[in-house]
């Protein structure tokens, strides 16, 4: 009805494009305007100046070969002073913004591993915003803010990460549980080891007794040679010229120092015939 009478209404936070015979003529502000159709004036369309939001889901791969889905929210609006450019230069604003978001995210995330992607999501959002600001300002749009609202790894990767965290927490819990037992055991008195030598019932005499008896000889006869020998500590030594009751001083000293160094008990073989 308004078009029939040549009057149009433009709503608040909206601008309209006035054309004459198909050519852009003026930008109509909110209010009532007269467009006499008889001389070629018409309303080409309207453009909202409100802040709009576009949610973009981009699937990409991190540096450690984990596929993630990055969800970015881009808040933008058309500038009133560049309304003609925003209306005529872009046929589909949302697809244009989505293409730039894909380009920046797929160029930034592959440089980071999965943990760094979560930590540096603000840097990724800043990179997306800067790129969109440079590209969309030529078309009369302003990028208000860009947010990385979610980073979703693959379901199997999320399950594996949860299992790793659960195993780490179980190890910490086991350590904390064992700590009181360790402290309790450290406070218990420890028995001192018995370092005294206690000979067994079958053990022999001491080293001093052996040295006292080492000069005792036994009269033995060799079956073939009928020559006298001395038996000390299980070994048979031929008698020397020192007499029938003494052995060689060199062998005596060797046995003495061996017994002194070992400081253990030896069993002296019993006397008798060899």
Helices and strands as residue ranges (DSSP letters): H 2-5, E 7-10, E 14-20, E 23-28, E 31-34, G 37-39, E 41-48, E 52-61, E 67-78, G 80-82, H 83-88, H 93-108, G 109-111, H 114-119, H 121-136, G 137-139, E 141-153, H 155-187, H 207-213, E 229-232, E 235-238, H 249-262
